[in-house]
Amino acid sequence: MDPPLLQAPMVGYTHYAFRSLLRRLGGVGLLATEMISARELLFRQARGKGLPAPLWRVKEEERPLAVQIWENDPGRLAEAAAWLVQEFRFSVVDLNFGCPARQVAQKSQSGAYLLRFPERIGELVGRVVAACAPTPVTAKIRLGPTRQQITAPEVAQAVEEAGGAAITVHGRTTQDRFGGQADWEAIARVKNYLKRTPLIGNGDLRSPTDVAEAFRRWPVDGVMIGRAALSRPWIFRQAAALLRGDPLPPEPTLADRRQWLVEYYDLVVEHHGPKKATLLMRRYAPLFVEGLPYARTFRAEICRTTAPEEFLRLVEQFFAGQS
């Protein structure tokens, strides 16, 4: 993977439109779909209900591309992963053992819930590795259930022994959710427990200099960038330049941001239709103007519109007022 920069899967955000923008801007070593429930996927297949939303346009998309899935039953997880690899030719299957959301971790006893059971994670990874060979299978985890119960070293060993191709460690616990600061010292300690498996660090990488500093300070083989990329999708291009020793690329122009926003909207309309797309853009559009003057006013206005014509008028009005 070159550069060793990965895009984090994020439910509701890392869909085809977002990945298309990242590919255009460059600098990402591996893109990923939104997280998919293996159980839901198999249910949809059995009932003829079509594909889940995260698989929007993945067949025609460039590779490499990873798919992230979750489940606590080895058989279901292996069956779903094998079908995804066969049907969509994904480059990597990533297993989620880090999601702290109630529906995943508590209600379904999957995701971050499984960090209490390293042996169970090893079994899940092993079954998927066998079902998907030779496609690489990776795992994304957190440090452990709580700061007092750090299980990442044992989980990492279980993933490696089961044939995992890489492991991503988010520097927070399940209890932390997304609060506090990511503990990169704890991420780095996981490296001592791995013999051959690459370690990918994740958490609080908010700028290209943060990325470069992570490689300088910690024994990681790659980094994964999540929330910072939503409002700064050019962070990968900038970070990749720093890793090469090149000058830092400039910030995008207002014209760039406006064009990206309109093209993003067009893709969402293509998939969801004008009405639903306009409602969805209440979530996405403010990300394109974060940090600019009157961004808060723009957010408030966008969140009240339901008509495509009004949405586009607000976009034009906002960017015209910036110059």
C-alpha positions in Angstrom: 0.0 0.0 0.0 1.5 3.3 -1.1 1.1 5.6 0.6 0.4 3.8 3.9 -2.7 6.0 4.6 -6.1 4.4 5.0 -9.5 5.9 5.0 -11.6 4.8 8.0 -15.0 3.3 7.4 -17.7 5.6 8.9 -21.4 4.7 8.8 -23.4 7.3 6.9 -20.4 9.0 5.5 -17.9 6.9 3.6 -20.2 6.0 0.7 -19.5 6.1 -3.0 -19.8 9.9 -3.3 -17.2 10.5 -0.6 -14.8 7.9 -1.8 -15.0 9.4 -5.3 -13.9 12.7 -4.0 -11.0 11.1 -2.1 -9.9 9.3 -5.2 -10.0 12.5 -7.1 -7.9 14.4 -4.6 -5.4 11.6 -4.2 -3.1 10.4 -1.4 -5.2 7.5 -0.1 -3.6 4.1 0.0 -6.8 2.2 0.7 -10.4 3.3 0.7 -13.2 1.4 2.5 -17.0 1.1 2.4 -19.2 1.9 5.2 -19.6 -0.9 7.8 -21.9 -3.7 6.7 -23.8 -6.2 9.0 -23.2 -9.7 7.8 -26.5 -10.8 9.3 -28.4 -8.1 7.4 -26.6 -8.9 4.2 -27.5 -12.6 4.4 -31.1 -11.7 5.4 -31.5 -9.5 2.3 -30.2 -12.3 0.1 -32.6 -14.8 1.5 -35.6 -12.5 1.2 -34.6 -11.0 -2.2 -34.5 -7.5 -0.7 -31.5 -6.3 -2.7 -28.2 -5.0 -1.6 -27.5 -2.9 1.6 -26.8 0.8 1.1 -23.0 0.6 1.6 -22.6 -1.4 -1.6 -23.8 1.5 -3.7 -21.8 1.4 -7.0 -18.9 -0.6 -5.6 -18.9 -2.9 -8.6 -17.8 -0.1 -11.0 -15.4 1.5 -8.6 -11.7 1.5 -9.0 -9.6 -0.8 -6.8 -8.0 -1.2 -4.3 -11.1 -1.1 -2.1 -11.8 -2.7 1.3 -15.2 -3.8 2.7 -15.8 -3.7 6.4 -18.2 -6.1 8.0 -19.3 -7.2 11.5 -21.0 -10.1 13.2 -20.4 -12.4 16.2 -21.2 -15.7 14.6 -18.2 -17.3 12.7 -20.3 -19.1 10.2 -22.4 -16.1 9.2 -19.4 -13.8 9.1 -17.4 -16.2 6.9 -20.4 -16.8 4.5 -21.1 -13.1 4.1 -17.4 -12.3 3.6 -16.9 -15.0 1.0 -19.9 -13.8 -1.0 -18.7 -10.2 -0.9 -15.3 -11.2 -2.2 -16.7 -13.4 -4.9 -19.4 -11.0 -6.0 -17.5 -7.7 -5.8 -13.8 -8.6 -5.9 -13.0 -6.6 -2.9 -9.2 -6.1 -2.3 -9.5 -6.5 1.5 -12.0 -7.7 4.0 -11.8 -5.8 7.2 -13.5 -7.1 10.3 -14.9 -4.6 12.8 -14.2 -5.3 16.5 -14.1 -1.6 17.5 -17.6 -0.2 17.0 -19.0 1.0 20.4 -22.5 1.8 19.1 -25.3 0.4 21.3 -26.9 -1.5 18.4 -23.7 -3.3 17.5 -21.8 -3.6 20.8 -24.6 -4.2 23.2 -27.7 -5.3 21.4 -25.8 -7.6 19.0 -22.8 -8.4 21.2 -20.5 -7.6 18.2 -18.0 -4.9 17.4 -16.2 -3.6 20.5 -18.1 -6.0 22.8 -15.9 -8.8 21.5 -12.7 -7.2 22.8 -13.4 -9.0 26.1 -12.9 -12.3 24.2 -9.6 -12.5 22.3 -10.1 -16.2 21.5 -13.5 -15.5 20.0 -12.0 -12.8 17.8 -9.3 -15.3 16.7 -12.0 -17.8 15.8 -13.9 -15.2 13.7 -10.8 -14.0 11.9 -9.7 -17.6 11.2 -13.0 -18.6 9.7 -13.0 -15.6 7.4 -9.4 -16.0 6.4 -10.2 -19.6 5.3 -13.3 -18.6 3.5 -11.8 -15.6 1.6 -8.3 -16.8 0.7 -6.3 -15.4 -0.9 -8.0 -12.1 -0.3 -6.3 -10.4 2.8 -8.4 -10.2 6.0 -7.7 -7.4 8.4 -9.2 -6.4 11.8 -10.0 -3.0 13.4 -10.0 -2.9 17.2 -9.9 -0.6 20.2 -7.5 -0.7 23.1 -10.0 -2.7 25.2 -13.3 -2.4 27.0 -12.0 0.1 29.6 -8.8 1.9 30.5 -8.5 -0.7 33.4 -9.0 -3.6 31.0 -6.7 -3.2 28.0 -7.0 -6.3 25.8 -5.5 -5.0 22.5 -2.2 -7.0 22.9 -4.0 -10.3 23.4 -6.5 -9.5 20.6 -3.7 -8.5 18.2 -1.9 -11.8 18.9 -5.1 -13.7 18.3 -5.6 -11.9 15.0 -2.1 -12.7 13.9 -2.3 -16.3 14.8 -5.5 -16.6 12.9 -3.9 -15.3 9.7 -4.9 -11.7 9.8 -3.0 -9.6 7.2 -3.0 -6.4 9.3 -4.5 -4.9 12.4 -5.8 -1.3 13.0 -5.8 -0.1 16.6 -7.9 2.9 17.6 -6.4 4.6 20.6 -9.5 4.6 22.7 -11.5 2.1 24.7 -15.1 1.0 24.2 -16.0 3.0 27.3 -14.3 6.1 25.9 -16.4 6.0 22.7 -15.1 9.1 20.9 -14.3 11.2 24.0 -10.9 12.1 25.4 -7.7 11.7 23.6 -6.4 8.7 21.6 -3.5 7.0 23.5 -0.8 6.5 20.9 1.6 5.1 23.5 -0.9 2.3 24.0 -1.2 1.8 20.3 2.6 1.6 20.0 2.9 -1.1 22.7 0.8 -3.4 20.6 3.7 -3.7 18.2 5.7 -5.6 20.8 3.2 -8.4 20.6 3.3 -8.8 16.8 5.8 -10.9 15.0 4.9 -10.1 11.3 1.6 -8.4 11.1 1.5 -4.7 10.2 0.2 -2.3 12.8 -2.0 0.6 11.7 -2.7 3.4 14.2 -5.9 5.4 14.3 -7.2 8.3 16.4 -6.9 12.1 16.6 -5.0 12.6 13.4 -6.4 16.0 12.5 -3.8 17.5 10.2 -1.1 16.3 7.8 1.6 17.2 10.3 -0.2 15.0 12.9 0.1 12.1 10.4 3.8 12.7 9.7 4.5 13.0 13.4 2.7 9.7 14.1 5.1 7.9 11.7 8.1 9.7 13.2 7.2 9.0 16.9 5.5 5.6 16.8 6.4 2.2 15.4 3.3 2.0 13.1 3.3 0.7 9.5 0.4 2.8 8.5 -2.3 5.2 9.8 -6.0 5.4 9.4 -7.7 8.7 9.2 -11.4 9.1 10.0 -13.3 12.2 11.1 -10.7 14.7 10.0 -11.2 13.6 6.4 -14.9 14.4 6.4 -14.2 18.2 6.5 -10.7 18.1 5.1 -10.7 15.4 2.4 -7.5 16.8 1.0 -5.7 15.8 4.2 -4.5 12.6 2.5 -2.9 14.4 -0.4 -1.2 16.8 2.0 0.0 14.0 4.4 1.3 11.9 1.4 3.4 14.8 0.3 4.9 15.2 3.7 5.8 11.5 3.9 7.5 11.8 0.5 9.5 14.8 1.7 7.7 17.2 -0.7 6.4 20.6 0.2 2.9 20.8 1.8 0.3 21.2 -1.0 -1.8 24.4 -0.6 -5.3 24.5 0.9 -8.1 24.2 -1.7 -9.6 27.4 -3.2 -13.2 28.5 -2.6 -13.9 27.5 -6.2 -12.5 24.0 -5.5 -14.8 23.6 -2.5 -17.8 24.8 -4.3 -17.2 22.5 -7.3 -16.6 19.5 -5.0 -19.8 20.2 -3.1 -22.0 20.5 -6.2 -20.5 17.3 -7.8 -21.0 15.5 -4.5 -24.6 16.5 -4.4 -25.1 15.3 -8.0 -23.9 11.9 -7.1 -26.1 11.7 -4.0 -29.1 12.8 -6.2 -28.2 10.1 -8.7 -28.5 7.4 -6.0 -31.4 8.8 -3.8 -33.3 11.2 -6.0 -33.5 15.0 -5.6 -35.8 15.1 -2.6 -34.0 12.6 -0.3 -30.6 13.8 -1.5 -31.4 17.4 -0.5 -32.4 16.1 3.0 -29.2 14.1 3.2 -27.1 17.1 2.3 -28.1 18.6 5.6 -25.5 16.3 7.0 -22.9 16.5 4.3 -22.9 20.1 2.9 -21.7 21.8 6.1 -18.6 19.7 6.1 -17.5 21.4 2.8 -17.5 24.9 4.4 -16.2 24.1 7.8 -13.8 26.8 9.0 -15.0 29.4 6.5 -16.7 32.6 7.6 -20.5 32.3 8.1 -20.3 28.5 8.0 -22.7 28.3 11.0 -25.2 30.4 9.2 -24.9 28.3 6.1 -25.5 25.1 8.2 -28.7 26.6 9.7 -30.0 27.6 6.3 -29.2 24.3 4.7 -30.9 22.4 7.5 -34.2 24.1 6.7 -34.3 23.5 3.0 -36.1 20.6 1.3 -36.0 21.8 -2.4 -33.1 21.1 -4.7 -33.4 24.5 -6.3 -33.2 26.2 -2.9 -30.2 24.1 -1.9 -28.2 25.0 -5.0 -29.2 28.7 -4.5 -27.9 28.6 -0.9 -24.6 27.1 -2.1 -24.1 29.7 -4.8 -25.0 32.5 -2.4 -22.6 31.3 0.3 -19.6 31.0 -2.0 -20.3 34.3 -3.7 -20.3 36.0 -0.3 -16.9 34.6 0.5 -15.1 36.5 -2.2 
